[in-house]
């Protein structure tokens, strides 16, 4: 449901807002949930296992949607699928090696996240109140839909919101940069700022 709500909102904005803002909204709707979501949910006392399953589902949906919209070349899509499959096989077959690699992989992931967002900021995309409003609407609609589903199904609301209702702004930046260009980075960057503010408030609560 959150993916459908985000997709409907992004499509509704297309043609009603400037093209760069619409492209940024579509990239966020297509992007998977934040890959750090399960770890954050675990620290907040939620179900990290449920969060991981939800993130995986959004990641597979991201690959399918990117393929349908021809955002990435077939070779890149194949590499993305292979990365998920190979990682899953290695993690299940060699748990000792998996656990030993978790630390370096988390550091590499954090460094990659910082690099992508840093390069997006350096590109100096237009960032105005309209971009912030679109990003805020995506956050509220996605998180609200996930919270509603979690409430109806009696699931962990923290895992549902963080790992199904939200989207990874760094991957959205990469998608929109490859598909459109740096002018459409404003909405993903505003989305990242809103998530950072929300994470800071949640950590102090």
N, C-alpha and C positions, 0 to 999 in steps of 0.2 A: 504493500500500500504506500509506504513513503516514497518509493521509486516512482510509482504512478502519479502521486501528487506533485512531486518535483518535476517530472516530465511534463505534466499538464501545465504547470505554472510557467515553465520555460517556453513551451510552445505558445502559450497565451501572450507572453511578452514579445514574441517574435513579430515584428511589424508595428508594435506599439511603443517601443523604445528604440533608441539609436542602435544600429547593427552591432557595434562593438559590445554594448551591454547585453543584447540578446545572445550573442555568441558566447559571452562569459557565463550567462545563465545556463545555456544548453550544455556547456562543458562541465559545469558543476553538477547538473542533473545526471549526466552520463558517468561522471567520476565515481569510483567506489567510496565506501565509508573510510574515514581516517584509519590508516594502518596501525596507528598507535592506540586506537580505541580500546581494544581488549586490555592493554596494560593500564590505561587510565581508569577503566571500569573496575579492574581488580584493586587498584589503590583506593578507590572510593568505596570499596566494600561490596561491589556488585559481582555478577557472574561473568568472569572473564571467558569461561568456556563458551557460553552462549554468545558473547560478544565476538569471539573468534569465528564462530560458525556464521554469524550474520555478516561479518566483514568479508568472509570468503564468498558468500552468496552475492554480495554487491560487486565484488571484484570480477566474478564470472559474468555477471550481467553487464559490467562495464566493457569487457572484451566483446561481448555479443553486440552491444549497441554501437561501439566504435566501428565494428566491422560493417554493421548495417548502414551507417552514415558515411562510410569510406573515409573516416578521419585518419586512419593509419594504413600504411601499405600492408599487403598480405604477409610479407616476410616479417614485419614487425609484430603483427598479430600472432603469427605462428610462434615467434620467439617468446611472446608474453605467455601464451598457453603452455609452452614447454617449460618455462620457468616455474609456473605453478605446479605442473605435474611432477617435474623432477624434484622440486623441493618437498612436495608431499611424500613422494616415494622414499627419499632419503631420510626425512624426519621420522617416518613410521618404521623403516627397516633398521636404522642406526640411531636409536635414541641417545646413546652415550655421546656420539659425535655431534648430534643435534644440540644437546645441552651445552657442550663445550663451545659450540660456535655461536650460541645465542648472544653472548656479550659483544663480541666483535661485530656481529650482524646488526645488533641494535645501535651500536655506535655508528656504523656505516649508514644505517637508515636515517639517523638523526642528522648526520653530516650532509647526506643527500637532500633531506628536507630543507635544511638551512641554505644549501647552495641554490636549490631551485627557487625558493622564495627570495633569496638575495638577488639572483639574476633578474627575477621579475621586477623587483623594486628598481634595480639599476636601469632597466629598460624605460623607466619613467612613463608608465601608461597614464592616460587620463583617469584621475581618481576624484570624483566629485560626489555631491550629495545623491545624485541619481544612482551611481554605482553602489553607494552604501545602502540606499533604500532597496535596490534589487537584491543585494546580498542578504540584508536583514529579512526580507520576505522569504527567501529560500531557506534561511535558518529556521524561521518560525514555522513555516509550513511543513518542512521535513521533520523537525523535532516534534511538532504538534501531532502529525500523523503517526509517527512512531510511538509517541506516548499514548495516543488513543488506542492503538492496536495492542500495546502492552497491557493497558488497563483492561481491555475487553477479554484478552486471553490470559490474564493474570500471570504475565511474565515480568522479568526484571526490567523495570522502566529505565534504569541507568544504562543497561546493556543495549536496550532497544533504541534509545535516543542517540547514544554515542556511536553505535555500530550499525545502525540502519537508517536513522533519520538525518544524520549529518553526512557531509561529503568531504573528501580529502582535497583541500585547496591547492596543495602542491601538485598533485596529479592533474587537477583541473587546469592549472597554469601551463603544465607541459602540453596537455591536449589542445588548449586554445592557442598556444604559441605555434604549435605545429600546424594546426588547421587554419588559423586566421591570421595571427601575427601579434606583435606586442601591444597594439592599440586596444585589444580586447582583454587585457590582463587586469583591468581595474576591478571588475566584480569579484574574481577569485581572490585578489589581494584584500579587498574589503571583507570578504567572507573569512579569510584567515585572521584578520584583526579581530573580528567579532568572536571567533572561536577562542582566540587567545585570551580575550577579556573574560569570556564565559568560564574558561578553564581556571583562570586566576581567582574568580569569584567562588567557583565550586571548591577549589582547594582550601579556601579560607573558611568555608561554611562548616 
